Amino acid sequence: MLEEIKVNKNIPIKICKVIKSPMVLGFWNPILLLPDIDFTKEHLQMILRHEAIHIKRRDILYKTVILFARAAHWFNPLVHIMSVEANKDVELSCDAAVVKNQNVDYRKDYSEAILMSVYSGNRSKAVFLTYFGGGKKMLKKRFASLFDLRKKKKGVISLILVVLLIGIMGLCISCSKTAEAGDETKNRVDENHKTGAESDGNTGAEGKRTIVYENKVLGFSLELPDEWEDRYVVEEWENSIGFFSKKVYQQYNGMGLLFTIVRDVGELITEQDMQQAPQMQQILLQGNGYTYYIRWPSDVQSPMEEELSDDYMAMSRQVSKVAKSISLLGDEKPKASNEGFKVVGSSFFTVEIPDNWDIKQEALSEPRWYIYDETGKGDVGAIALVPYDFDGKSEGKYKDSYGEVPVLLYDDETLRGATIFFDVKRVDKDIIDKIKNSFKFVSGPFNVVDLQTQGEQYLARGGKKVFGKIEDFEMEKGEPVAVKINVMEFIPDGTGDNNPNGFRIEVLNKIETYPLDIGTQIVPLVPPNNSNYGFYEMPLLDSSFLKKYDNCKHFYYDFIIGSDGKVKIVFGRYVP
């Protein structure tokens, strides 16, 4: 079948008891997941053909483009609507490709396969069944399309038009400000609320009343449009809440998510951190020692049934205004275990410091946060992320400008490390101990230090590190497939040496060629100084990188070679 469809790779197929509809995961190495349902042989072949067409047409790539567009224009409700329609169009056009040039009997069997999926989904109350089957109206429309033998338009063209429209709409549409809420209250609590409550607000600037949603546990409030009354459901979790379209939620077993508000400890979380998540996220508010951000659904939440879809879309168009209305409720802060201390946090750690101290990240490109004593002593220490220690040889490896060996902390769960430096001449040992003992790792986004940890793993498993410059690449079809390394040796000064920079580089006069592994990443030294890494700058070593960094052959690198002889990771090496 793959040869017939012209898919030039083997696709692993796995049975997954959790899912209720077939799906493809992954772009570079896709895997086909099938639900644990007894399909007939004919229906199974049709499903496999449907998913293979997705892979051939790289629909995951197109959906990723749409996802990035939604992330860039998160404030624009029309973008979300168009993206939903585009995703539907992908599935419908895939249907058309499956039944292309097939007779009526085949199309009838394919329709039965869809009905089988709907029946199995209803029986097990699948969350996403409507995306495959749809409501009665949509099923009739879909089956009518299957039996329409006229030529169909390709869904990819629609996707391209959607992306172009998104770019145009982003230049033309802006969001209006929300009205201020008053204090007149009314006890109307939704049946799904545990800690949140509604109250009537005052009439806003547009002459419309608002509903004030308050969550005293998480410490924030939102203004909801008056027309949302009795149309939404709130689900509450440990540090977040989700707003759902009530009609969709009740009819389709928890579907209909409009948005999620998440509260994380710490005000050192950055928008740059948000952008690394697989879902669209945006910081809304920081205060009281917390960061509040909105998380948009990463998949289709509106059913294809027209009435419910219209209700969901009408509410989704107002989400950006709701999100902008967020405000702090009360003044409760994260509780410190040490008296006279406060809790400070980033995307990667939380720690307690004295009330009159502060922590700042001076450069967003560096995984380092400086500790300040605001009583006039200035910076008294620093926290830095470091690779995880696999061989137990990190003691004495790190040294700071304070001239002190740092406190080294490692987390076996996240495979992350951190150093905490102090100026021991200005910081009491008791305070140092309290800070050290309060430090906790948080599973923040993957970054360059995590990639360094992966490099250490390759070395611990029998790999090697090669130092030198890029001499050239071997190319196939415009992409680099192997790198030729001008091998050198970096030699630190020993006893009796007195080189200006404390080292010397010996050119070994040999060129070694190593094949690039699939997905080889490179960490370049970033301009303008080319002296350090970008915290999240870890591109693939491909033609796009070579075009962007056309001077890459001018720098030194550490090449991490796996035990299989392939280049796994390349790190730029700063040589002053």
N, C-alpha and C positions, 0 to 999 in steps of 0.2 A: 504493500500500500504506500509506504514512504517513497519508494522508487517511482510509483505511478504519479504521486503528487509532486515529485521532484524535491523531496526533503533530503539533503545530503548528509545525514547524520543519524546515528542510532538513538532512539528516544526511550529511556527507561520508563517502564509502566509499573506503578505500584497501587495496591489496594489500600485505601484509607477509610477506616470506620467512622471517622469524625465528620467528614464532608458528606454532603447529600447531592452534589452535582459534580460532573467531571470538570477538571480544571488543569491548566498548565502552570507550573511554577518555574521561574528562572528564565533568563534570557540567553546567556552564553551556553549554559548546559541545562536545557529544559528537561523537566520531569513531568510525565503525565500521571495525574492522580485520578483514580476511579473510585466512586463510592462502593460500599459493600452491598450492592443490589444485584439481584438475579436478572440480568438482561439476557435476551435471546442472542444467539450468535449474529443474526442479521442486524439487530439493533446495536449490538456492541461494535460491529464494523462501521456502522453509520456514525456512532459517537467518536470512534477513533479517527475517522475521516474528518469529522468536524474539528477536532482538536489539532490534528496534523495540519489542517489548513491554517489554523491560528498560528502555528509555529512557522510555516512556510512564509506567511505574509508578515511575520514579525509584528503581530498585533500588540504584543506586550510592549514593544518599543513605542508604538503609536500611543498606547494608553499612558506610557510614562511621560511622553511629551505633553499630553493633556494634563497629567497630574502636576507637572512642573508649572504649566500655565495656570492651573488652579492655585498653586502655591504663590505664584507671583501676583495673582489678582484675587487673593483670598477675600478682599473686601467687596468684590463685584458679584452680586447674586446671579447676574446673567451668565457669567462665566461658568458657574456651577451648573446652571440649567443646561447650557450648551454641552458641557462635558458629559452630563448624564445622557443626553440625547446621542452624543457621539459614541458612547460605550454601547448603547442599545443598537446603534447602527452597525457597529462592528459585529455583533452577534447575528443580526438579521442578514447582513451581507454574507456572513459565513454560511448561514443556512442556504442562501442562494447558490453559493459555490458548491455545497454538498450535493444539491439536487440538479445542478447544471447538466443539461443533455440527458436527463433521466426521464423515464416514462411515468405515467400517472400512478402505476402500482408502486413504484419505488418511492414516490412522493407520499403516497398513502402510508407506507411502512415507516417512513421517516416521521410523519405526523404521529404515528402510534408510539414511536420511541420517545417523542416529546411528552405525550400523554402519560407514558409509563413513568417518566421522570417526575411529572406532576403528581401522579398517584402515590409514588414512593415517598416523595417529599412531604405531601400532606399527611401521610400515615405516620411519618417520623417528625413532622413539624419542623421541617428544615427552614432555616432563617432565609436562605437565598433562593428558595425554589421559584419565586415569582420572576426572578431575573431570567430563568431558563424557560419557565412555562408561561407565567403571566396570568392575569385575571381572565374572566370569560370573554370580555370584549377584545382584549388583546390577543387571546388565543384564536378567536375567529379571524381577526385581522391577519395574524401570522400565518394561519393555515390557508387563508385566501391568497396570501403572497406566495406560499409554497406551490399552489396549484395554478398560479398565474405564469403562463409559459412565455410571456413577453420578456424582452431583454431588460435586465435590472441594471441600475447604476451601481458602481463600485463604492463600497463604504469608505475606502481609503481616501477617495476624492472628497467625500464629505468631511472626513477628519481634517484634511488639509485646510478646507474652507473654514472649519471651526477654529483651527489654530490661528488663521489669518484674522478672522473676526475677533478672536480674543485679543489679539494685539491691537486692533483698531479700537475696540471697546475700552481697552485699558487706558487709551489716550483721551477718551471722551466722557467717561463716567466717573463721578466722585460720590462719596457717601456724605449724606447730611448729618449734622450733629443731632444727638438725642436731646429730648426735653428733660429738664430737671424734675426730679421726683419730690413730692411733698411728704408730709408725715401723717396724714389722715389714714388710720388703719382700719382694717376689716378682717375678721378671722375667717379666712377661706383657705384651708389647707388641702392640697391634692392628696388623694388616697395613697399615692406612691411616695409622698414626702415623709422623711423621717426627721430631718433637721431643718429643712427649708420651709418657708412659709410665704404666702402671698399677702399683699395689702394693696389697697387702692392708692394710686398716686394722684397728684394734681393734674389738671389739664395742661398739656404742653403747648409749645408755640404753634403747632399745627392744628390746635383745637381738638386734639384727641387725648383721651385719658390713657394712663398707663397702669400696668400692674407691677408692683415692686416685689420681686422675689428676694427673700433674705435667707442666707445660710449662715447661722451663727457659729456652727462648728468650724467651717472653713473660713469664716470671717470676711464675707463679701456679699454684695447685693447686686441685682440686675434689674433693669427696667424692661418689662415685657409689653408688647402692644396689647391694647385692650381686647382686640379681636382674638387673641390667643386664649382667652378665658375658656376653660374646659376643653382645650384642644391640644394640650401637651401633657406629657408624662415626664417625671424626673426620676432617674435611677441614681442612687448614691453609692459611691465606693469609698475606700479608705481616704484618698486624698483628691477625689475628683467627683464630678457629677455629670450626667449626660441628659440632654434634653431631647425628647422624641416627639414625633407627631403621634398623637394619641390614637387616631384612627388606624394608622399603619401599624403601630406598636401592638395594638390589641388583636388585629386581624391576622398579622403575620409574625407572631411569636417573637417579639423583641426587635423587629426591624423598624426602620423609620428614624434612625438617629440623625438629628439636626446638627448638633455640635456637642463638644465636651469641654468643660472648664476644669483645668488641672491646677492644683496648688502644690508647689514644691518648696522645700525649705531653702532659704537663701536668696539674697538679692544680687549675687555675683553671676547668676545665669545670664547668658547673652543671647541676642538674636542670632548670632553666628552659631551658637549651640543648637538653637531651634531648627535651623535650616538643615541640620544633618539627619533629622529624623525621617523615617520612611513615610510618615504622614505629614500633612501640612499643619504647621503650628505657628503661632504668633503670640508674642508677649503682649499682654493687655495691661498689666499693672504690677508694680513692685512696691512693697511697703510692709511694715510690721514684721520684717525679717522673712518675708515670703515673696515668691514670684508666682503670679497668676497668668496662665496662658490658655488660649483657645486651641483646640485640636479638631480639625475637620475630619469627617468620615473619609476613609481611604478607599471605600468601595461604594457601589450603588446601593442606596438605602430606600429609594422610592420605587414602589412596585410599578408594573406596566399597566395595571388597571387604572383607567383614566381618572375616575373620580378620586381615588386615593392619591394618585400621582399629582393631580392638580392641587389637592389640599397640602401635600408635602411641599410642593414647589412654592406655593403662596407663602408658607411659613419660612422656607429657606431664603426667600428674597429679603426677609427682614432680620436675618441673623446678624449681619454686620452691624446694624444699628443696635441690636441687643448687646453685642459684644463690647461696643464702645461705651455702653452705659455703666460698665462695672465700676464699683467703688468699694473702698474698705468699709468694713462693718466692725466697729469696736477697735480696741488697741491691743488685743492679745497677741503675744509673740511666742516663738518657739521657746520652750522652757529649758534652761541650762541646769545641769546637775551641780555645778559649782556656784556657790554664792558670790555675787559680784561679777559674774561672767554673763556673756550673751552668746547665742548660737549664730554663727555665720556660715553660709553655705554657697557652693557653686554647683555646677552640673556634675562635679566629680568627687566632692567631699563636703562634709560638714565638720565644724570644729568649734570649740568654745574658746573665747578670748575674753580678757577683762572688759568691763563695760566701756571704759574710756580708751579702748584700742580700736583699730580698724584694719581691714584687709582690702587691698586693691590690686587689680590686675592691670599693670601699667601698659602692657602691649598684648592685644588680643591674639597675636600670632605666637606668643610664648606660653607654654604651660607652667607659668610661674606667677605666684601671688605674693605680694610684699605685705609684711605685718608692720603696722605703725602704732607707736605709743603716742596718742594725741596730747599727752601732757607736756610735750615739748622735747621728748627724746628722739623723735623722728623714727626712721625705720629701724626696727630692732630684730628683724628676722624675715624669713621667706619660706613659702611652701612651693615645692615643685614636683610635678609628676615625673617619674622615672620608669624605665622598663622593669618588668618583673624579674626577680633574681632566681634563676633556675639552678645555678651551680653553687650558691652560697658563698660567692667570692666578692660580694659588693662592699663588704666592710673596708673602709679606707679608700674606696673608689671615688667617692664624691667629696668635694671640698669647696667651700664658699668663700666669698670675699671677706667674710668675718674671720677666716682662718680657723674655723672650727669644723670638726667632723660632725655631720648632721645626724639627727634622729632618722633612722630608716624604718619605714613601715611598709608591709606588704599584705596584699589581700589575695588569698588562694581562690576565692570565688570569682572575682573579676579579673584575676591575673594582672593586677596593677600594683605599682609601687609609688611611694612618695617619700620625699625628703623634707624635713623641717629643720631649717637653720635658725640659730639664735646667736645674737651677740651676748655671750655669757657674762660680759663685763657690765651689761646694762639690764639684764633680765634675771630675776631671782629664780633659783632652781625649782622652787615650789610652783611658780607659775609655769615654767617649762614642763614640769611633770603633768600638771593639770591639762595643759594644751595637748600634750602628747596622748594622754589617756582618753581624751574626749574625741580624738580624731576618728572619723568614720568614712570609709569609701562609699561613693554613690555610683551606680552604674550609668555614667554619662555616655555621650555619643563616642563612637569609634574615632580615634585621632592618631596623629603621627607617633605618639608614644606607644600606643597599642600596636602599631605596625612595627616599631622597634622591638617590642616584646615578641612579635611573630618572628622577627629576624633572629632573636636569641633562641627561639624554639628550634628553628632550622639548624642552627649551629649545634645545639645540644643533641640533635638527632643525627649527627654525622655529617652535617654540611660544613662549608668553609666560607671564609671571607676573603675576597680578593680586592686589593686596593690599586687604584690607577685611574687612567683617563679613558674616555670613549674614543677609540681610534676610528671605528666605522661600524656600520650595520649591514647585515645581509638582509635583503628585502625580497618579499614575494607578494605580488599583486598590490604593491604600494604600501605594504605593512612590514615593519621590522620583525624578523623571525629569529635573529641571532645577533649578538653584539661581539665586536672585536675589541678586546681590552688591551691597552698599553699598560702592562703590569709594572707596578712600582712597589717600593717598600717604604713605609713611614717609620722612621727610627727616632724615638725620643732621645734627648740628651742623656748620657750616662755620666759616670764619674769622670771628670777631666774634660768633658765636652763643654763648649761655650758658644753654641750657635745663637744668633740674634733672637730667633723665635723659639728656642728651646727644643728644636728638632731638626732633622734633615730628611730629605726625600731622595732615595736612591733609585735611579732609572735602571731597570733590569734588562732593557733591550730585548724584550720578547713580547710577542703578541699572542694572546690566547683567545680563542673563539668559544663562546658558550651559547647554546640555544636558549631562547626566552620561553619560559613557561607560559601557559595560557593565563592571561590576566596579570602578568607581571606589573607591579606597581613601582613607581619611582618617586622619591621625595627630593625635589630639587631645592637648591638654595634660592630663596626668593629675593627679587630686587626690592629696593634699590641697592642695598648694601651687600646682598648675596653672602650673608654671614650666618643666617639661621633659616629654619624651616617655617613654612606656613602651617599653622596648627591643624588645618584640615586639607592642606594641599598635598594630595597623594594620587595623582593621575595615573592612568594606565600608560605604560611605555609603548605608545602606538604612534601612528602618523600624526594624530592631532597634537600629541606632545611635541614631536619633532618640529612641527610647524610653529607652535607657540614658543618653544624654547630652541630657537634655531642656533643659539650659541652654546648648546649643551656640551659640546666637545671641549670647551675651554676650562671646564671645572674638574675637580677631583671627586671620586666616588668610592664608596664601599659597596661592592657587589656581593650580595648574599647568594651563594650557590647551594642548592639542596643536595642531598645525598644521591639524587638521580642525575646530577651534573647540569641541571637547568637553573637559569637565573630566576630567583623567586622575587627578590626585592632589591632595589637600588637606592642607596642613601647618598645624597650630596655630602661632600666632606669639606668643611670650611678649613682652608689653609691660609693663615694670615701672611 
